[in-house]
């Protein structure tokens, strides 16, 4: 960082990341971050989702975390909730699958049936 402009760019980028994590976006993505989820790789999944949302400049998406839901054998779990649609829970998600979930489900509205654990 060599100037106030550099500092301002850093500030704006940090604010955007916080907006994604705390926002009220119409589309919600929740990553299971209980101890079982973290042990199964949920941190990498969360990072991949945040990165993909930022790369695609998705303005109306909120990414959050949730605790354990008691389905440890299926972790990491990712819920996708699109406006007016059922919640879709994906099981055994890794970073690559997380990026595909953002691209295919969130952006293109195509549920990836082979990875779905539940719809509610």
Buried (B, 14 or more C-beta within 10 A) or exposed (E): EEEEEEEEEEEEEEEBBEBBBEBEBEBBBBBBBBEBBBEBBBBBBBEBBBBBBBEBEBEEBBBBBBEBBEBBEBBBBBBBBBEEEEEBBBBBBBBEBBBBBBBBBBBEEEBBEEBBBBEE
